[in-house]
Amino acid sequence: MAGVCAGRIVVITGAGRGLGRSYALAFAREGAKVVVNDLGTSLAGAGRDTATAQAVVDEIRSAGGEAVANGDDVSEWDGAGRIIATAIEHFGGLDVVVNNAGVVRDRMFVSATVEEWDATMKVHLRGHFCVARHAVDYWRACAKQGKPVDARIINTSSGAGLNGSMAQSAYSAAKGGIATLTLVQAAELGRYGITANALAPAARTRMTEQAFAEKMKRPDSGFDVQDPDNIAPAVVWLGSAESREVTGCVFELEGGKIMIDRGWSDGPAIDKQARWQPAEVGAAVRKLLAERPAPKKVYGT
């Protein structure tokens, strides 16, 4: 199939439903060969099936595309290795990893448990690490053998990770960590021909329908801003050869909007050129707060 990703080999985690499914179908339409990874679990991470991923594979194949299913756990080191091996064994290589798999444990901080915290961190942060780490091992080996590498890591952060979100302390912390991980990957991996970017997508998924039910309602008519298919075109382009100069960016995507975040930058400062006395600090901080641009509010406040 012709398209901007013709011949590209793509791994997408959590691709059985929602945004991941939209990405898988869009990549396939643009000529990519797709590994559809999904555990088929509930939103809370319970249960497991192979049918969820296979249904997306069947849809891609029925449209003339190439795809294979994988049911390994992104957060387990060996399982993540098998996800990457699936691409190499079935399609002969790997060009793109889209880290999309996730779970959510909505809970106010005062009620959060260590078990919920660990489960959220494991899938999001450890899962992003494990899958990308195996992919990078493959790409580095290719580079050392003199083979051309034009690879992409596309991570999934969130507005919650960039701004914070009420009742989502674990999820927000994990997603913020993913944004920073992306910056480090971009800085370290460019020498091997690997770019790293992150997404903060806003769309209708099992997670967002639960957390933002009113906002995620389907409109009776007109443009459906929250349709997950709206996010896929930018993700596919980021996975293409055309995006090789773009790295270290966080893209906020919603409906027809594409926004690149400014990222961390220095704010206003006062340098006394000497040690501060505690009684002096308050006035200096109030002055700096007055000069600092107003930050975006935490979601839900």
ABEGO torsion letter per residue (X at the ends): XBEAABGBBBBBBGAABEAAAAAAAAAAAAGBBBBBBBAGBBAAGBEBBAAAAAAAAAAAAAAGBBBBBBABBAABAAAAAAAAAAAAAAAGEBABBBBABBBBBBBBAAABBAAAAAAAAAAAAAAAAAAAAAAAAAAAAAAAAGBBBBBBBBBBBBAAAAAEBBGAAAAAAAAAAAAAAAAAAAAAAAAAGBBBBBBBBBBBBAAAAAABAAAABBBABEBBAABAAAAAAAAAAAABAAAAABBGBBBBBBEABBBBBAEBBBBBBBBAGBBBBAAAAAAAAAAAAAABBBBBBBBGX
